[in-house]
């Protein structure tokens, strides 16, 4: 019982510290990547997250900065163009979070398309 409480508390702390970065920090960075797409864009495809703690990254790479963690059954959306990149053994999809509106890259094996 005590181990379960400790592991749950640890998961909550991790989620609180890695859930997302402040929008002000994102917009204040003058060296912002070309892959950082504005959160205001039309939606073309709906994807659902298949597992808990899926990482949304700034770049389509395992070494890309983690922007936020996505939870199982959360929805994310592709923009007007399909952005898929093969890197580090994964196909990365550029999506926007339904919860925050922020955009980033997610490995396709952790999300499932609802539209195509």
Residue frames as a rotation matrix with the C-alpha (Angstrom) as fourth column:
UNK 1
0.569 0.822 0.000 0.00
0.822 -0.569 0.000 0.00
0.000 0.000 -1.000 0.00
UNK 2
0.494 -0.454 -0.741 2.78
0.137 -0.801 0.582 2.42
-0.858 -0.390 -0.334 0.94
UNK 3
-0.597 -0.740 0.310 4.67
0.397 0.064 0.916 1.66
-0.697 0.670 0.255 -2.31
UNK 4
-0.140 0.641 0.755 1.54
0.981 -0.016 0.196 2.40
0.138 0.768 -0.626 -4.33
UNK 5
0.806 0.421 -0.416 1.05
0.516 -0.845 0.144 5.75
-0.291 -0.330 -0.898 -2.57
UNK 6
0.073 -0.873 -0.482 4.70
0.050 -0.480 0.876 6.70
-0.996 -0.088 0.009 -3.12
UNK 7
-0.683 -0.344 0.644 4.63
0.610 0.216 0.762 5.70
-0.402 0.914 0.063 -6.80
UNK 8
0.287 0.851 0.439 1.37
0.946 -0.324 0.010 7.63
0.151 0.413 -0.898 -7.32
UNK 9
0.745 -0.060 -0.664 2.83
0.260 -0.891 0.372 10.70
-0.614 -0.450 -0.648 -5.63
UNK 10
-0.351 -0.935 -0.051 5.96
0.194 -0.125 0.973 10.44
-0.916 0.331 0.225 -7.77
UNK 11
-0.424 0.273 0.864 3.85
0.905 0.176 0.388 10.21
-0.046 0.946 -0.322 -10.95
UNK 12
0.689 0.723 -0.049 1.89
0.724 -0.690 -0.003 13.32
-0.037 -0.034 -0.999 -9.93
UNK 13
0.412 -0.628 -0.661 5.09
0.051 -0.708 0.705 15.28
-0.910 -0.324 -0.259 -9.25
UNK 14
-0.612 -0.660 0.436 6.55
0.443 0.171 0.880 14.21
-0.656 0.731 0.188 -12.60
UNK 15
-0.047 0.686 0.726 3.38
0.989 -0.070 0.131 15.20
0.141 0.724 -0.675 -14.43
UNK 16
0.799 0.381 -0.465 3.27
0.498 -0.853 0.157 18.56
-0.337 -0.357 -0.871 -12.67
UNK 17
0.170 -0.827 -0.536 6.85
-0.073 -0.553 0.830 19.38
-0.983 -0.102 -0.155 -13.59
UNK 18
-0.813 -0.552 0.187 6.77
0.102 0.181 0.978 18.12
-0.574 0.814 -0.091 -17.19
UNK 19
0.069 0.937 0.342 3.19
0.631 0.224 -0.742 18.70
-0.772 0.267 -0.576 -18.30
UNK 20
0.609 0.167 0.776 3.92
0.753 -0.429 -0.499 21.80
0.249 0.888 -0.387 -20.36
UNK 21
-0.608 -0.762 -0.225 6.06
0.790 -0.608 -0.074 24.87
-0.080 -0.223 0.972 -20.74
UNK 22
0.031 0.631 -0.775 4.58
0.378 -0.725 -0.576 28.35
-0.925 -0.276 -0.261 -20.26
UNK 23
0.622 0.279 0.732 3.44
0.781 -0.157 -0.604 30.01
-0.054 0.947 -0.316 -23.47
UNK 24
0.954 -0.270 -0.135 5.39
-0.259 -0.962 0.090 33.14
-0.154 -0.051 -0.987 -22.50
UNK 25
0.124 -0.952 0.281 8.64
-0.268 0.240 0.933 31.15
-0.955 -0.191 -0.226 -22.41
UNK 26
0.067 -0.019 0.998 7.90
0.798 0.602 -0.042 29.72
-0.599 0.799 0.056 -25.85
UNK 27
0.769 0.332 0.546 7.13
0.619 -0.599 -0.508 33.09
0.158 0.729 -0.667 -27.45
UNK 28
0.862 -0.470 -0.192 10.05
-0.318 -0.794 0.519 34.84
-0.396 -0.386 -0.833 -25.75
UNK 29
0.133 -0.846 0.516 12.61
0.316 0.530 0.787 32.58
-0.939 0.058 0.338 -27.42
UNK 30
0.388 0.006 -0.922 14.00
-0.687 -0.664 -0.293 34.46
-0.614 0.747 -0.254 -30.47
UNK 31
-0.632 -0.682 -0.368 15.71
-0.766 0.481 0.425 31.25
-0.113 0.551 -0.827 -31.67
UNK 32
0.094 0.801 0.591 12.45
-0.519 0.546 -0.658 29.36
-0.849 -0.245 0.468 -31.92
UNK 33
-0.706 -0.405 0.581 12.61
0.150 0.716 0.681 26.39
-0.692 0.568 -0.445 -34.27
UNK 34
-0.693 0.455 -0.559 10.92
-0.713 -0.324 0.622 26.47
0.102 0.830 0.549 -37.66
UNK 35
-0.680 0.437 -0.588 9.21
0.231 0.890 0.394 23.25
0.695 0.132 -0.706 -36.54
UNK 36
-0.717 0.482 -0.503 7.36
0.503 -0.142 -0.853 25.15
-0.482 -0.865 -0.141 -33.79
UNK 37
-0.626 0.585 0.515 4.05
0.468 -0.247 0.849 25.83
0.624 0.772 -0.120 -35.48
UNK 38
-0.747 0.437 0.501 1.55
-0.608 -0.753 -0.251 28.37
0.267 -0.492 0.828 -34.17
UNK 39
-0.872 0.443 0.209 -1.17
0.206 0.719 -0.664 26.77
-0.444 -0.536 -0.718 -32.08
UNK 40
0.069 0.918 -0.389 -3.82
-0.306 -0.352 -0.885 28.53
-0.950 0.180 0.257 -34.18
UNK 41
-0.797 -0.282 -0.533 -4.29
-0.591 0.186 0.785 26.38
-0.122 0.941 -0.315 -37.26
UNK 42
0.247 0.926 -0.284 -7.17
-0.954 0.284 0.096 24.54
0.170 0.248 0.954 -38.92
UNK 43
-0.240 -0.255 0.937 -7.53
-0.552 0.830 0.084 20.88
-0.799 -0.497 -0.339 -38.01
UNK 44
-0.116 0.174 -0.978 -7.33
-0.955 0.251 0.158 18.20
0.273 0.952 0.137 -40.68
UNK 45
0.015 0.094 -0.995 -6.99
-0.030 0.995 0.094 14.93
0.999 0.028 0.018 -38.76
UNK 46
0.482 0.210 0.851 -7.89
-0.846 -0.144 0.514 13.86
0.230 -0.967 0.109 -35.25
UNK 47
-0.219 -0.604 -0.767 -5.57
-0.114 0.796 -0.594 11.50
0.969 -0.042 -0.243 -33.39
UNK 48
0.825 0.422 0.375 -6.12
-0.434 0.049 0.900 9.83
0.362 -0.905 0.224 -30.02
UNK 49
-0.210 -0.931 0.299 -3.27
-0.911 0.075 -0.405 9.04
0.355 -0.357 -0.864 -27.61
UNK 50
0.336 0.347 -0.876 -2.98
-0.273 0.926 0.262 5.28
0.902 0.151 0.406 -26.99
UNK 51
0.099 -0.394 -0.914 -0.97
0.817 0.557 -0.152 5.28
0.569 -0.731 0.376 -23.71
UNK 52
0.959 0.130 -0.253 -0.32
0.269 -0.706 0.655 7.43
-0.094 -0.696 -0.712 -20.63
UNK 53
0.472 -0.799 -0.371 2.76
0.027 -0.408 0.913 9.66
-0.881 -0.441 -0.171 -20.37
UNK 54
0.403 -0.306 0.862 3.36
0.911 0.218 -0.349 10.03
-0.081 0.927 0.367 -24.13
UNK 55
-0.175 -0.606 -0.776 5.95
0.478 -0.742 0.471 12.75
-0.861 -0.289 0.419 -24.78
UNK 56
0.865 0.280 0.416 5.28
0.502 -0.494 -0.710 15.66
0.006 0.823 -0.568 -27.15
UNK 57
0.045 -0.971 -0.233 8.66
0.789 -0.108 0.605 16.96
-0.613 -0.211 0.762 -28.32
UNK 58
0.317 -0.030 -0.948 9.91
-0.232 -0.972 -0.047 20.23
-0.920 0.235 -0.315 -29.80
UNK 59
-0.247 -0.489 -0.836 11.79
-0.960 0.004 0.281 18.37
-0.134 0.872 -0.470 -32.59
UNK 60
0.786 0.549 -0.286 11.03
-0.596 0.794 -0.115 15.03
0.164 0.261 0.951 -34.32
UNK 61
-0.066 -0.887 -0.457 13.76
-0.270 0.457 -0.848 13.19
0.961 0.067 -0.269 -32.42
UNK 62
0.503 0.173 -0.847 14.30
0.650 0.570 0.503 11.23
0.570 -0.803 0.175 -29.21
UNK 63
-0.467 -0.744 -0.477 16.71
0.884 -0.378 -0.276 14.00
0.025 -0.551 0.834 -28.20
UNK 64
-0.359 0.413 0.837 14.10
0.195 -0.844 0.500 16.73
0.913 0.343 0.222 -28.81
UNK 65
-0.952 0.014 0.306 13.04
-0.284 -0.414 -0.865 18.72
0.114 -0.910 0.399 -25.75
UNK 66
-0.519 0.818 -0.249 9.89
0.821 0.558 0.123 17.36
0.240 -0.140 -0.961 -24.10
UNK 67
-0.715 0.333 0.614 7.20
-0.196 -0.939 0.282 20.05
0.671 0.081 0.737 -24.25
UNK 68
-0.142 0.732 0.666 4.46
-0.989 -0.072 -0.132 18.18
-0.049 -0.678 0.734 -22.42
UNK 69
-0.969 -0.054 0.240 3.13
-0.074 0.994 -0.075 14.75
-0.234 -0.091 -0.968 -21.52
UNK 70
-0.334 0.885 -0.324 -0.04
-0.819 -0.102 0.565 13.42
0.467 0.454 0.759 -23.12
UNK 71
-0.577 0.223 0.786 -2.43
-0.541 0.616 -0.573 11.04
-0.611 -0.756 -0.235 -21.43
UNK 72
-0.901 0.267 0.342 -4.34
0.400 0.817 0.416 8.04
-0.168 0.512 -0.843 -22.78
UNK 73
-0.048 0.953 0.300 -7.52
0.991 0.084 -0.108 8.97
-0.128 0.292 -0.948 -24.73
UNK 74
0.019 -0.033 -0.999 -6.42
0.116 -0.993 0.035 12.61
-0.993 -0.116 -0.015 -25.07
UNK 75
0.700 0.291 0.653 -7.03
0.666 0.064 -0.743 14.12
-0.258 0.955 -0.149 -28.52
UNK 76
-0.262 -0.742 -0.617 -4.41
0.077 -0.653 0.753 15.82
-0.962 0.150 0.228 -30.68
UNK 77
0.771 0.626 0.117 -4.83
0.240 -0.116 -0.964 17.31
-0.589 0.772 -0.239 -34.16
UNK 78
-0.320 -0.790 0.522 -2.78
0.869 -0.026 0.494 17.66
-0.377 0.612 0.695 -37.33
UNK 79
-0.290 0.152 -0.945 -2.68
-0.141 -0.983 -0.115 21.01
-0.947 0.100 0.306 -39.07
UNK 80
0.575 0.611 -0.544 -3.60
-0.567 -0.181 -0.803 21.79
-0.589 0.771 0.242 -42.67
UNK 81
0.265 -0.557 -0.787 -0.54
-0.777 0.360 -0.517 19.96
0.571 0.748 -0.337 -44.03
UNK 82
0.992 -0.003 -0.123 0.49
0.064 0.870 0.489 16.46
0.106 -0.493 0.864 -43.06
UNK 83
0.261 -0.944 0.200 3.88
-0.862 -0.322 -0.393 16.70
0.435 -0.070 -0.898 -41.36
UNK 84
0.978 -0.046 0.204 5.41
-0.050 0.898 0.437 13.22
-0.203 -0.438 0.876 -40.94
UNK 85
0.317 -0.941 -0.115 9.15
-0.872 -0.242 -0.426 12.76
0.373 0.236 -0.897 -40.40
UNK 86
0.889 -0.147 -0.434 11.10
0.227 0.964 0.139 9.50
0.398 -0.222 0.890 -40.09
UNK 87
0.063 -0.890 0.451 13.88
-0.573 -0.402 -0.714 9.82
0.817 -0.213 -0.535 -37.49
UNK 88
-0.549 -0.433 0.715 15.44
-0.834 0.234 -0.499 7.73
0.049 -0.870 -0.490 -34.70
UNK 89
-0.986 0.124 -0.113 13.48
0.115 0.990 0.084 4.65
0.122 0.070 -0.990 -35.79
UNK 90
-0.319 0.920 -0.228 10.07
0.574 -0.004 -0.819 6.34
-0.754 -0.392 -0.527 -35.47
UNK 91
-0.424 0.331 0.843 7.66
0.662 -0.522 0.538 8.17
0.618 0.786 0.002 -37.71
UNK 92
-0.716 0.089 -0.692 6.94
0.523 -0.589 -0.616 11.51
-0.462 -0.803 0.375 -36.02
UNK 93
-0.029 0.805 0.592 3.66
0.880 -0.261 0.397 13.39
0.474 0.533 -0.701 -36.51
UNK 94
-0.965 -0.219 0.144 3.38
0.148 -0.909 -0.391 17.15
0.216 -0.356 0.909 -35.96
UNK 95
-0.083 0.978 -0.192 0.23
0.762 0.187 0.620 17.69
0.642 -0.095 -0.761 -33.89
UNK 96
-0.556 0.046 0.830 -1.46
-0.436 -0.866 -0.244 20.24
0.708 -0.498 0.501 -31.63
UNK 97
-0.910 0.200 -0.364 -2.78
0.411 0.561 -0.719 19.39
0.060 -0.803 -0.592 -28.19
UNK 98
-0.052 0.967 0.248 -6.54
0.475 -0.194 0.858 19.69
0.878 0.163 -0.450 -27.70
UNK 99
0.436 0.209 -0.875 -5.88
0.898 -0.042 0.437 20.50
0.055 -0.977 -0.206 -24.01
UNK 100
0.051 -0.542 -0.839 -3.29
0.547 -0.688 0.477 23.28
-0.836 -0.483 0.261 -24.43
UNK 101
0.948 0.288 -0.135 -3.26
0.031 -0.508 -0.861 24.17
-0.316 0.812 -0.491 -28.13
UNK 102
0.201 -0.956 -0.213 0.53
-0.706 -0.292 0.645 23.76
-0.679 0.021 -0.734 -28.20
UNK 103
0.883 0.059 -0.467 2.20
-0.426 0.519 -0.741 22.03
0.199 0.853 0.483 -31.13
UNK 104
-0.050 -0.935 0.352 4.93
-0.876 0.211 0.434 19.42
-0.480 -0.287 -0.829 -31.13
UNK 105
-0.168 -0.166 -0.972 6.06
-0.771 0.636 0.025 16.06
0.614 0.753 -0.235 -32.46
UNK 106
0.194 0.283 0.939 4.72
-0.786 0.617 -0.024 12.69
-0.586 -0.734 0.343 -31.27
UNK 107
-0.874 -0.485 -0.039 5.91
-0.433 0.738 0.517 9.23
-0.221 0.469 -0.855 -32.35
UNK 108
-0.304 0.825 -0.476 3.14
-0.840 0.003 0.542 7.69
0.449 0.564 0.693 -34.45
UNK 109
-0.535 0.088 -0.840 3.17
0.155 0.988 0.005 4.37
0.830 -0.128 -0.542 -32.58
UNK 110
-0.863 0.160 -0.479 1.67
0.483 -0.015 -0.876 6.14
-0.148 -0.987 -0.064 -29.54
UNK 111
-0.450 0.759 -0.470 -1.23
-0.482 -0.650 -0.588 7.82
-0.752 -0.038 0.659 -31.33
UNK 112
-0.584 0.357 0.729 -4.00
0.664 0.726 0.177 6.49
-0.467 0.588 -0.661 -33.56
UNK 113
-0.958 0.221 -0.180 -5.61
-0.284 -0.800 0.529 8.47
-0.027 0.558 0.830 -36.38
UNK 114
-0.409 0.896 0.174 -9.37
0.226 0.284 -0.932 8.75
-0.884 -0.342 -0.319 -36.27
UNK 115
0.326 0.589 -0.739 -9.78
-0.414 -0.614 -0.672 10.28
-0.850 0.525 0.043 -39.75
UNK 116
0.541 -0.129 -0.831 -7.64
-0.819 0.144 -0.556 8.40
0.191 0.981 -0.028 -42.30
